Amino acid sequence: MKIKTLVAASLSALLITAAAGSAASACTQEELTTKVNEVTTAIQAAVMKDPNKAQEIMTKSQEMQAKYQGTTDMSEACKAYDELLEFLKK
């Protein structure tokens, strides 16, 4: 449960950063919110299925956050969530 909270906090940080971005981005705030919800659900499912995968998920989430940290473009934030979701589906 602690890992899910940490991952959610990381994802929230990226969402807040992206929310400050341009409204003219290819990705809308609604799309980004949907992606956040999809990733959160996928993380919960993955950890429930295999608790040993929690650390790997956390590491990937941190890598994603570092890669896109400071972005103000919502399309970049959406891309980050897409990458994490693809990783979770593996």
N, C-alpha and C positions, 0 to 999 in steps of 0.2 A: 504494500500500500504506500509506503514511503517513497519508493521509486516512482510510482505513478504521480505522486504529488510533485516530485522534483521535475519530472518530465513536463508536467502540465505548467509548472512555473516557467520553465525554459520556453515552452511554446507561447505562453502568454507574453513573455518579454518580446518575442519576435512579432507577435500580433500588435502589441502596443506601438512598437517602432514603425511597423508598416502602416498603421492607422494614421500616423502623422504625415504620410506620404500624399502624393498627388491624387486628386479625385479623378483625374483624366487617365489613370492607369487602365491597362487592359483587364485587370482583375478588380472586381468591385469589392466593397466592404462585405457585402452579403456573401459573395463567393468565398472570400477569405474566412468568414465566420463558419460557413459550411465545411470548409476544409479542416478548420480547427476541430470541429465536432467529429468529423470522420477520423482524424488522426487520434483524437482522444479515445474514441470507441475502439479503434484498432489496437491502440496501446493496451487498453484494459483487457481486450480479448487475448492478445498475445501473451500478456503476463499471467493471465488466468490459465491459459493453455500450457505454458512453460515458464514457471517462475524463474528458472535459471537464465532465461533470455532477457530479464529485466536490465541487467548491467549492460548488455550489448545495445539494447534500445536506448538507454540513457547516454551511452557513448555516442551513438549515431545522432541523437538529438542535440548533444552538445556540439558535435561537428557541424551540424546544420546551422545551429545558432551562430557559431563563430564565422561560418562562411557568409551568412547573410546579415550579420550584425551591422547596424548602422544604416541599413537600406531604408530609403524613404519611398521606394517604389512598390506598390502593392502587388504588381505582377511578379516581382522578385520574391516577395513573401509567399505568394501562391505557389511559385515554383519550388520553394523550400518545402512547403507542406506536401506538394506532389512527390518530391523526392523521398521524404520520410514515409509517406503512405506506401510508395512502391517498395521501400525497404521492409516495411511491416508485412506486406503481402507475401514476401518470400518465405 
